[in-house]
Amino acid sequence: MLIKGVTLRGLEVFETLAKTGSVAQTADATGLSQPAVSQQLRNLEKALGTDLVDHSRRPMVPTSAGRNFLTRTQAVLSELRLAQSELSMMDLSHLPALSIGLIDDFDNDLTPRLVTALAESLTECRFKMITASSHDILSAIEADEIHLAVTATTGEPQPGLIEFPLVRDPFILVAPKGLIPAGKASLSQLQQLPFLRYAADQLISQQIETQIRQEQLDLENRFEVGSHLALMAMVARHIGWAVTTPLGYMRAARFHDDIEAFALPFGNVARRISLLASKDWADQLPRTVAQTTQGLIQRQMISPAIARLPWLAKDFKLLGNPA
């Protein structure tokens, strides 16, 4: 039983306020009035017996107790949203076949769980799941070879497709452990080792290179690596440093003892991961899959990443609301 005064609406208000730092923005996001937002927060803080946000700061930021409670709040709400998504799919059990393409960032953590959630609801459905690069996934859905795609996007409109933004995946720097003793990376420190690039034909490489050109940086072009795990292994072995994202960093858990992650010392940019569906889909399925995927991303990827790298909290986050 919840403590009296702890409500789901209150938890949603606190989660949104922790993200926006603004009562006005929280009111817009939740559909409540600003006084109602403030009242929900006061009720929650009174029930818990502690301040969850620093009311004297603008924008508001969570207190130490608030940060700890926020992690639990996000987990609880993620589970509820996931359960709600699964229930909303019950009337889709007639679907005969479903093919989904997902970028390989998700192959270990998200894909198996997504298949499980879908299979429990779509009991008569035959599934085809493919894992590939963003370019290949985009090409497959544009050619009508798959029904749904979970992929990084270029930011350009996709003719004939509906886009459900899922997560903002910011670019971060990874370096060999001990290379940057001060805890904050600088370009001068990085000059000790070469820059390791993703293969040029990968979308993530092209997005990183665009940022490098915008910053007018002159980085040595000596190493180009097609495999993400190979790239992280080279960083772990002190061959060089690289730019990746939190999804990429968490996927390389085997190397975490030998690498360190830092905020990017040039620019504040990110890639967007979205679910794409053909406009021919007339039912709720794409939106439901997007909801389910977001719940899994929050629970399996965002929360563990922020627990390990708290400075990611403002930038590594879900986008929009497919509900």
Secondary structure, 3 states (H helix, E strand, C coil): CCCCCCCHHHHHHHHHHHHHCCHHHHHHHHCCCHHHHHHHHHHHHHHHCCCCECCCCCCCCECHHHHHHHHHHHHHHHHHHHHHHHHHCHHHCCCCEEEEEEEHHHCCCHHHHHHHHHHHHCCCCEEEEEEECHHHHHHHHHCCCCCEEEEECCCCCCCCEEEEEEEEEECEEEEECCCCCCCCCCHHHHCCCCEEEECCCCHHHHHHHHHHHHCCCCCCCCEEECCHHHHHHHHHCCCCEEEECHHHHHHCHHHCCCEEEEECCCCCCEEEEEEEEECCCCCCHHHHHHHHHHHHHHHHHHHHHHHHCHHHCCCCEECCCCC
